[in-house]
Amino acid sequence: LAQAVAYPLVRFCPRVQRCPGAMKTLVQEESIKVPKGIKISIKAKKVEVSGKHGTLNRDFRHLPIELYTKGHEVRARMYFA
């Protein structure tokens, strides 16, 4: 008896340029939950995180990214176009 093999509808393609059916990702969005006791401030792509161990500052002006807070999480949206 021969077994039926199910092939995926989308084939694996290591290089986007060689696969005519592959689509490029234009927007990617991620969210990070903020633990209790942590204070986050985002202003003009400058992020400041404060907690019981100190303060951390990072500047993301060089990246095509949107950073914003929504409730108790930080959301980041990055564009690749």
Backbone as XML, in Angstrom:
<?xml version="1.0"?>
<chain id="A" units="angstrom">
  <residue number="1" name="LEU">
    <atom name="N" x="0.833" y="-1.183" z="0.000"/>
    <atom name="CA" x="0.000" y="0.000" z="0.000"/>
    <atom name="C" x="0.878" y="1.247" z="0.000"/>
  </residue>
  <residue number="2" name="ALA">
    <atom name="N" x="0.556" y="2.141" z="-0.855"/>
    <atom name="CA" x="1.300" y="3.396" z="-0.932"/>
    <atom name="C" x="0.642" y="4.430" z="-0.033"/>
  </residue>
  <residue number="3" name="GLN">
    <atom name="N" x="1.473" y="5.163" z="0.685"/>
    <atom name="CA" x="0.944" y="6.209" z="1.556"/>
    <atom name="C" x="0.872" y="7.522" z="0.787"/>
  </residue>
  <residue number="4" name="ALA">
    <atom name="N" x="-0.155" y="8.266" z="1.070"/>
    <atom name="CA" x="-0.301" y="9.585" z="0.444"/>
    <atom name="C" x="0.573" y="10.576" z="1.185"/>
  </residue>
  <residue number="5" name="VAL">
    <atom name="N" x="1.300" y="11.370" z="0.447"/>
    <atom name="CA" x="2.173" y="12.379" z="1.036"/>
    <atom name="C" x="1.553" y="13.742" z="0.780"/>
  </residue>
  <residue number="6" name="ALA">
    <atom name="N" x="1.354" y="14.505" z="1.843"/>
    <atom name="CA" x="0.782" y="15.850" z="1.717"/>
    <atom name="C" x="1.915" y="16.854" z="1.576"/>
  </residue>
  <residue number="7" name="TYR">
    <atom name="N" x="1.934" y="17.569" z="0.471"/>
    <atom name="CA" x="2.933" y="18.603" z="0.251"/>
    <atom name="C" x="2.347" y="19.945" z="0.659"/>
  </residue>
  <residue number="8" name="PRO">
    <atom name="N" x="3.165" y="20.808" z="1.263"/>
    <atom name="CA" x="2.648" y="22.127" z="1.650"/>
    <atom name="C" x="2.310" y="22.959" z="0.417"/>
  </residue>
  <residue number="9" name="LEU">
    <atom name="N" x="1.332" y="23.821" z="0.575"/>
    <atom name="CA" x="0.939" y="24.683" z="-0.537"/>
    <atom name="C" x="2.007" y="25.715" z="-0.857"/>
  </residue>
  <residue number="10" name="VAL">
    <atom name="N" x="2.735" y="26.152" z="0.164"/>
    <atom name="CA" x="3.798" y="27.131" z="-0.027"/>
    <atom name="C" x="5.120" y="26.401" z="0.060"/>
  </residue>
  <residue number="11" name="ARG">
    <atom name="N" x="5.912" y="26.508" z="-0.983"/>
    <atom name="CA" x="7.192" y="25.797" z="-0.981"/>
    <atom name="C" x="8.273" y="26.621" z="-0.292"/>
  </residue>
  <residue number="12" name="PHE">
    <atom name="N" x="9.271" y="25.926" z="0.217"/>
    <atom name="CA" x="10.383" y="26.592" z="0.894"/>
    <atom name="C" x="11.251" y="27.278" z="-0.138"/>
  </residue>
  <residue number="13" name="CYS">
    <atom name="N" x="11.617" y="28.514" z="0.136"/>
    <atom name="CA" x="12.448" y="29.273" z="-0.793"/>
    <atom name="C" x="13.502" y="30.029" z="0.001"/>
  </residue>
  <residue number="14" name="PRO">
    <atom name="N" x="14.781" y="29.617" z="-0.071"/>
    <atom name="CA" x="15.807" y="30.301" z="0.706"/>
    <atom name="C" x="16.109" y="31.712" z="0.222"/>
  </residue>
  <residue number="15" name="ARG">
    <atom name="N" x="15.875" y="31.997" z="-1.034"/>
    <atom name="CA" x="16.141" y="33.342" z="-1.559"/>
    <atom name="C" x="14.875" y="33.887" z="-2.197"/>
  </residue>
  <residue number="16" name="VAL">
    <atom name="N" x="14.493" y="35.066" z="-1.796"/>
    <atom name="CA" x="13.247" y="35.663" z="-2.274"/>
    <atom name="C" x="13.320" y="35.951" z="-3.774"/>
  </residue>
  <residue number="17" name="GLN">
    <atom name="N" x="14.481" y="36.322" z="-4.291"/>
    <atom name="CA" x="14.607" y="36.711" z="-5.683"/>
    <atom name="C" x="14.341" y="35.541" z="-6.634"/>
  </residue>
  <residue number="18" name="ARG">
    <atom name="N" x="14.600" y="34.320" z="-6.221"/>
    <atom name="CA" x="14.458" y="33.171" z="-7.109"/>
    <atom name="C" x="13.063" y="32.578" z="-7.108"/>
  </residue>
  <residue number="19" name="CYS">
    <atom name="N" x="12.227" y="32.935" z="-6.176"/>
    <atom name="CA" x="10.879" y="32.379" z="-6.089"/>
    <atom name="C" x="9.872" y="33.424" z="-6.530"/>
  </residue>
  <residue number="20" name="PRO">
    <atom name="N" x="9.241" y="33.222" z="-7.655"/>
    <atom name="CA" x="8.294" y="34.237" z="-8.126"/>
    <atom name="C" x="7.049" y="34.366" z="-7.251"/>
  </residue>
  <residue number="21" name="GLY">
    <atom name="N" x="6.675" y="33.312" z="-6.502"/>
    <atom name="CA" x="5.468" y="33.368" z="-5.687"/>
    <atom name="C" x="5.693" y="33.902" z="-4.285"/>
  </residue>
  <residue number="22" name="ALA">
    <atom name="N" x="6.947" y="34.112" z="-3.875"/>
    <atom name="CA" x="7.234" y="34.575" z="-2.514"/>
    <atom name="C" x="6.953" y="36.067" z="-2.401"/>
  </residue>
  <residue number="23" name="MET">
    <atom name="N" x="6.384" y="36.472" z="-1.256"/>
    <atom name="CA" x="6.077" y="37.883" z="-1.043"/>
    <atom name="C" x="6.993" y="38.452" z="0.032"/>
  </residue>
  <residue number="24" name="LYS">
    <atom name="N" x="7.339" y="39.701" z="-0.114"/>
    <atom name="CA" x="8.211" y="40.377" z="0.828"/>
    <atom name="C" x="7.390" y="40.922" z="1.997"/>
  </residue>
  <residue number="25" name="THR">
    <atom name="N" x="7.916" y="40.796" z="3.206"/>
    <atom name="CA" x="7.251" y="41.348" z="4.380"/>
    <atom name="C" x="7.433" y="42.861" z="4.375"/>
  </residue>
  <residue number="26" name="LEU">
    <atom name="N" x="6.342" y="43.590" z="4.477"/>
    <atom name="CA" x="6.415" y="45.045" z="4.456"/>
    <atom name="C" x="6.302" y="45.654" z="5.843"/>
  </residue>
  <residue number="27" name="VAL">
    <atom name="N" x="5.481" y="45.065" z="6.707"/>
    <atom name="CA" x="5.280" y="45.583" z="8.064"/>
    <atom name="C" x="5.292" y="44.418" z="9.040"/>
  </residue>
  <residue number="28" name="GLN">
    <atom name="N" x="6.015" y="44.576" z="10.132"/>
    <atom name="CA" x="6.044" y="43.568" z="11.192"/>
    <atom name="C" x="5.740" y="44.261" z="12.509"/>
  </residue>
  <residue number="29" name="GLU">
    <atom name="N" x="4.855" y="43.675" z="13.317"/>
    <atom name="CA" x="4.497" y="44.275" z="14.596"/>
    <atom name="C" x="4.676" y="43.255" z="15.715"/>
  </residue>
  <residue number="30" name="GLU">
    <atom name="N" x="5.292" y="43.697" z="16.797"/>
    <atom name="CA" x="5.522" y="42.860" z="17.974"/>
    <atom name="C" x="5.065" y="43.618" z="19.209"/>
  </residue>
  <residue number="31" name="SER">
    <atom name="N" x="4.683" y="42.881" z="20.240"/>
    <atom name="CA" x="4.319" y="43.515" z="21.504"/>
    <atom name="C" x="5.057" y="42.823" z="22.645"/>
  </residue>
  <residue number="32" name="ILE">
    <atom name="N" x="5.406" y="43.617" z="23.658"/>
    <atom name="CA" x="6.145" y="43.131" z="24.822"/>
    <atom name="C" x="5.368" y="43.545" z="26.062"/>
  </residue>
  <residue number="33" name="LYS">
    <atom name="N" x="5.052" y="42.586" z="26.920"/>
    <atom name="CA" x="4.346" y="42.904" z="28.164"/>
    <atom name="C" x="5.326" y="43.510" z="29.159"/>
  </residue>
  <residue number="34" name="VAL">
    <atom name="N" x="4.850" y="44.542" z="29.871"/>
    <atom name="CA" x="5.683" y="45.248" z="30.846"/>
    <atom name="C" x="5.399" y="44.669" z="32.227"/>
  </residue>
  <residue number="35" name="PRO">
    <atom name="N" x="6.442" y="44.185" z="32.923"/>
    <atom name="CA" x="6.238" y="43.638" z="34.275"/>
    <atom name="C" x="5.850" y="44.731" z="35.274"/>
  </residue>
  <residue number="36" name="LYS">
    <atom name="N" x="5.288" y="44.304" z="36.404"/>
    <atom name="CA" x="4.920" y="45.246" z="37.457"/>
    <atom name="C" x="6.177" y="45.891" z="38.029"/>
  </residue>
  <residue number="37" name="GLY">
    <atom name="N" x="6.076" y="47.149" z="38.391"/>
    <atom name="CA" x="7.197" y="47.865" z="38.977"/>
    <atom name="C" x="8.133" y="48.487" z="37.960"/>
  </residue>
  <residue number="38" name="ILE">
    <atom name="N" x="7.832" y="48.355" z="36.675"/>
    <atom name="CA" x="8.668" y="48.926" z="35.611"/>
    <atom name="C" x="7.917" y="50.105" z="34.996"/>
  </residue>
  <residue number="39" name="LYS">
    <atom name="N" x="8.616" y="51.230" z="34.830"/>
    <atom name="CA" x="8.031" y="52.420" z="34.227"/>
    <atom name="C" x="8.716" y="52.665" z="32.890"/>
  </residue>
  <residue number="40" name="ILE">
    <atom name="N" x="7.925" y="52.808" z="31.828"/>
    <atom name="CA" x="8.465" y="53.019" z="30.480"/>
    <atom name="C" x="7.952" y="54.337" z="29.939"/>
  </residue>
  <residue number="41" name="SER">
    <atom name="N" x="8.872" y="55.115" z="29.373"/>
    <atom name="CA" x="8.519" y="56.383" z="28.754"/>
    <atom name="C" x="9.073" y="56.380" z="27.329"/>
  </residue>
  <residue number="42" name="ILE">
    <atom name="N" x="8.222" y="56.679" z="26.350"/>
    <atom name="CA" x="8.629" y="56.729" z="24.943"/>
    <atom name="C" x="8.295" y="58.119" z="24.423"/>
  </residue>
  <residue number="43" name="LYS">
    <atom name="N" x="9.314" y="58.794" z="23.880"/>
    <atom name="CA" x="9.128" y="60.137" z="23.349"/>
    <atom name="C" x="10.059" y="60.315" z="22.155"/>
  </residue>
  <residue number="44" name="ALA">
    <atom name="N" x="9.500" y="60.478" z="20.964"/>
    <atom name="CA" x="10.254" y="60.710" z="19.730"/>
    <atom name="C" x="11.320" y="59.637" z="19.506"/>
  </residue>
  <residue number="45" name="LYS">
    <atom name="N" x="10.928" y="58.368" z="19.601"/>
    <atom name="CA" x="11.797" y="57.201" z="19.403"/>
    <atom name="C" x="12.908" y="57.079" z="20.449"/>
  </residue>
  <residue number="46" name="LYS">
    <atom name="N" x="12.793" y="57.811" z="21.544"/>
    <atom name="CA" x="13.718" y="57.664" z="22.661"/>
    <atom name="C" x="12.973" y="56.951" z="23.780"/>
  </residue>
  <residue number="47" name="VAL">
    <atom name="N" x="13.517" y="55.821" z="24.221"/>
    <atom name="CA" x="12.853" y="54.976" z="25.213"/>
    <atom name="C" x="13.638" y="55.028" z="26.515"/>
  </residue>
  <residue number="48" name="GLU">
    <atom name="N" x="12.928" y="55.237" z="27.616"/>
    <atom name="CA" x="13.539" y="55.215" z="28.943"/>
    <atom name="C" x="12.777" y="54.204" z="29.795"/>
  </residue>
  <residue number="49" name="VAL">
    <atom name="N" x="13.507" y="53.234" z="30.331"/>
    <atom name="CA" x="12.923" y="52.189" z="31.167"/>
    <atom name="C" x="13.510" y="52.322" z="32.555"/>
  </residue>
  <residue number="50" name="SER">
    <atom name="N" x="12.648" y="52.442" z="33.557"/>
    <atom name="CA" x="13.094" y="52.575" z="34.946"/>
    <atom name="C" x="12.516" y="51.443" z="35.775"/>
  </residue>
  <residue number="51" name="GLY">
    <atom name="N" x="13.357" y="50.917" z="36.663"/>
    <atom name="CA" x="12.931" y="49.846" z="37.553"/>
    <atom name="C" x="13.738" y="49.882" z="38.830"/>
  </residue>
  <residue number="52" name="LYS">
    <atom name="N" x="13.659" y="48.816" z="39.606"/>
    <atom name="CA" x="14.339" y="48.805" z="40.898"/>
    <atom name="C" x="15.860" y="48.707" z="40.772"/>
  </residue>
  <residue number="53" name="HIS">
    <atom name="N" x="16.365" y="48.293" z="39.617"/>
    <atom name="CA" x="17.814" y="48.175" z="39.422"/>
    <atom name="C" x="18.429" y="49.382" z="38.722"/>
  </residue>
  <residue number="54" name="GLY">
    <atom name="N" x="17.609" y="50.368" z="38.344"/>
    <atom name="CA" x="18.154" y="51.565" z="37.702"/>
    <atom name="C" x="17.354" y="51.970" z="36.477"/>
  </residue>
  <residue number="55" name="THR">
    <atom name="N" x="18.004" y="52.760" z="35.618"/>
    <atom name="CA" x="17.359" y="53.316" z="34.433"/>
    <atom name="C" x="18.177" y="52.961" z="33.197"/>
  </residue>
  <residue number="56" name="LEU">
    <atom name="N" x="17.465" y="52.668" z="32.115"/>
    <atom name="CA" x="18.093" y="52.334" z="30.839"/>
    <atom name="C" x="17.506" y="53.238" z="29.763"/>
  </residue>
  <residue number="57" name="ASN">
    <atom name="N" x="18.370" y="53.883" z="28.972"/>
    <atom name="CA" x="17.939" y="54.764" z="27.885"/>
    <atom name="C" x="18.431" y="54.217" z="26.560"/>
  </residue>
  <residue number="58" name="ARG">
    <atom name="N" x="17.548" y="54.213" z="25.556"/>
    <atom name="CA" x="17.926" y="53.799" z="24.208"/>
    <atom name="C" x="17.281" y="54.738" z="23.202"/>
  </residue>
  <residue number="59" name="ASP">
    <atom name="N" x="18.000" y="55.005" z="22.123"/>
    <atom name="CA" x="17.524" y="55.880" z="21.061"/>
    <atom name="C" x="17.338" y="55.048" z="19.800"/>
  </residue>
  <residue number="60" name="PHE">
    <atom name="N" x="16.138" y="55.082" z="19.212"/>
    <atom name="CA" x="15.825" y="54.309" z="18.023"/>
    <atom name="C" x="15.545" y="55.208" z="16.819"/>
  </residue>
  <residue number="61" name="ARG">
    <atom name="N" x="16.118" y="56.419" z="16.802"/>
    <atom name="CA" x="15.874" y="57.354" z="15.701"/>
    <atom name="C" x="16.437" y="56.858" z="14.378"/>
  </residue>
  <residue number="62" name="HIS">
    <atom name="N" x="17.440" y="55.996" z="14.402"/>
    <atom name="CA" x="18.071" y="55.521" z="13.177"/>
    <atom name="C" x="17.295" y="54.380" z="12.511"/>
  </residue>
  <residue number="63" name="LEU">
    <atom name="N" x="16.211" y="53.896" z="13.122"/>
    <atom name="CA" x="15.434" y="52.784" z="12.588"/>
    <atom name="C" x="14.064" y="53.239" z="12.092"/>
  </residue>
  <residue number="64" name="PRO">
    <atom name="N" x="13.549" y="52.613" z="11.029"/>
    <atom name="CA" x="12.182" y="52.925" z="10.568"/>
    <atom name="C" x="11.163" y="52.165" z="11.416"/>
  </residue>
  <residue number="65" name="ILE">
    <atom name="N" x="10.941" y="52.635" z="12.637"/>
    <atom name="CA" x="10.122" y="51.905" z="13.602"/>
    <atom name="C" x="9.186" y="52.866" z="14.323"/>
  </residue>
  <residue number="66" name="GLU">
    <atom name="N" x="8.005" y="52.364" z="14.671"/>
    <atom name="CA" x="7.065" y="53.108" z="15.520"/>
    <atom name="C" x="7.025" y="52.406" z="16.867"/>
  </residue>
  <residue number="67" name="LEU">
    <atom name="N" x="7.222" y="53.143" z="17.928"/>
    <atom name="CA" x="7.157" y="52.607" z="19.291"/>
    <atom name="C" x="6.056" y="53.333" z="20.043"/>
  </residue>
  <residue number="68" name="TYR">
    <atom name="N" x="5.191" y="52.564" z="20.699"/>
    <atom name="CA" x="4.129" y="53.175" z="21.485"/>
    <atom name="C" x="3.676" y="52.196" z="22.560"/>
  </residue>
  <residue number="69" name="THR">
    <atom name="N" x="3.037" y="52.750" z="23.604"/>
    <atom name="CA" x="2.523" y="51.918" z="24.683"/>
    <atom name="C" x="1.019" y="51.789" z="24.537"/>
  </residue>
  <residue number="70" name="LYS">
    <atom name="N" x="0.522" y="50.624" z="24.909"/>
    <atom name="CA" x="-0.922" y="50.366" z="24.881"/>
    <atom name="C" x="-1.238" y="49.517" z="26.089"/>
  </residue>
  <residue number="71" name="GLY">
    <atom name="N" x="-1.811" y="50.147" z="27.100"/>
    <atom name="CA" x="-2.086" y="49.421" z="28.334"/>
    <atom name="C" x="-0.793" y="49.073" z="29.054"/>
  </residue>
  <residue number="72" name="HIS">
    <atom name="N" x="-0.614" y="47.805" z="29.393"/>
    <atom name="CA" x="0.603" y="47.348" z="30.074"/>
    <atom name="C" x="1.530" y="46.626" z="29.116"/>
  </residue>
  <residue number="73" name="GLU">
    <atom name="N" x="1.635" y="47.106" z="27.879"/>
    <atom name="CA" x="2.568" y="46.528" z="26.926"/>
    <atom name="C" x="3.124" y="47.594" z="26.005"/>
  </residue>
  <residue number="74" name="VAL">
    <atom name="N" x="4.295" y="47.313" z="25.458"/>
    <atom name="CA" x="4.946" y="48.195" z="24.499"/>
    <atom name="C" x="4.811" y="47.544" z="23.143"/>
  </residue>
  <residue number="75" name="ARG">
    <atom name="N" x="4.408" y="48.315" z="22.164"/>
    <atom name="CA" x="4.260" y="47.787" z="20.812"/>
    <atom name="C" x="5.274" y="48.455" z="19.892"/>
  </residue>
  <residue number="76" name="ALA">
    <atom name="N" x="5.823" y="47.637" z="18.996"/>
    <atom name="CA" x="6.787" y="48.119" z="18.024"/>
    <atom name="C" x="6.327" y="47.685" z="16.642"/>
  </residue>
  <residue number="77" name="ARG">
    <atom name="N" x="6.286" y="48.626" z="15.719"/>
    <atom name="CA" x="5.898" y="48.338" z="14.350"/>
    <atom name="C" x="7.052" y="48.786" z="13.457"/>
  </residue>
  <residue number="78" name="MET">
    <atom name="N" x="7.576" y="47.855" z="12.652"/>
    <atom name="CA" x="8.722" y="48.165" z="11.807"/>
    <atom name="C" x="8.343" y="47.997" z="10.347"/>
  </residue>
  <residue number="79" name="TYR">
    <atom name="N" x="8.822" y="48.920" z="9.510"/>
    <atom name="CA" x="8.524" y="48.927" z="8.094"/>
    <atom name="C" x="9.759" y="48.502" z="7.295"/>
  </residue>
  <residue number="80" name="PHE">
    <atom name="N" x="9.561" y="47.669" z="6.288"/>
    <atom name="CA" x="10.663" y="47.158" z="5.465"/>
    <atom name="C" x="10.535" y="47.567" z="4.005"/>
  </residue>
  <residue number="81" name="ALA">
    <atom name="N" x="9.715" y="48.532" z="3.689"/>
    <atom name="CA" x="9.499" y="48.916" z="2.280"/>
    <atom name="C" x="10.599" y="49.791" z="1.750"/>
  </residue>
</chain>
